[in-house]
Amino acid sequence: MKSSKSKRIVWVAAIVGALLVVVVSAFALNIPGMGKYQKAKVVNGVVTIPVAKVTDGAAHFYKFTDGGKDIGFFIIKGADGALHTAFDSCDVCFREKKGYFQQGDFMVCKNCGKSFATTRIGPHAVGGCNPSYLASSTDGGNIVIRLSDLQSGAKYF
């Protein structure tokens, strides 16, 4: 009787351990739909992301790979109704490669804990621990980010 119960405990522990490995691997390997980042694809020198996908007030994280280097960025609709784009990095803490997470209407640096109102993310808030601005525009129903603007942020990653 005891041996059957012990075997069951071992199996449950093995299953929990395997699930933990799968979840950690998903985040580490960025398996689509499982990790923080969605894959961004450059076509004709630009990344286009449908506005409809990013208007829910949540930060949407993307990753673009250039020359073997992953460049992370996010898009968020602020309380001001505008879409804000930034690299998932800053001028100060980028060496730690931790990026940001969202807390309500703020983006919070995972390294130093400073928070930044989403409405302030943009070309006017540069330097320091602000999310590093990533230039973008809207064209019809899409957010458009030029390849050269993405590549300018490679230094942060």
C-alpha positions, 0 to 999 in steps of 0.5 A: 500500500505504501509503495503504491502511494510513494509511486503516485507521489513520484509520478505527480512530482515528475509531471509537475517538474515536466510542466515546469520545464515546458513553461520555462522553455516556452519563455526562454525560447519564445515559443509563439503564443507562450512567451512574452514576445510575438515575432515581428516580420520585416517586409519591404523594409518595414514591420506592419502591425494591425492597429486593431491588435494593440488597442486594448490598453495592454502592452504588446511585446514584439521581437525582431531578429537582425543579424542574430540579435533579438531586438525587443519592442512594445506597443501600447495604447495609452489613456490619451488614446494614442499608440506609443511604441518603444524598445523594451529597454532604456538608456540606463538599465539596458545592460541588464537586459530585463526590459519592462512590464505593464502595471495599469497605465504605467510601464515599469523597469524590471531592473530599477523599478521606476515606472513611466506613464504610458502617455509619456512614452514618445520622442519627448521622453528620452534618456534616463530610464524611460523606455527608449523611443521607437519611431513609428507611424500609422498608415490606414489600419496599421502601425508601421515601423521602419527597419532602420528605426528597429536597427537603431535600437540594436545597441540596447540588446 
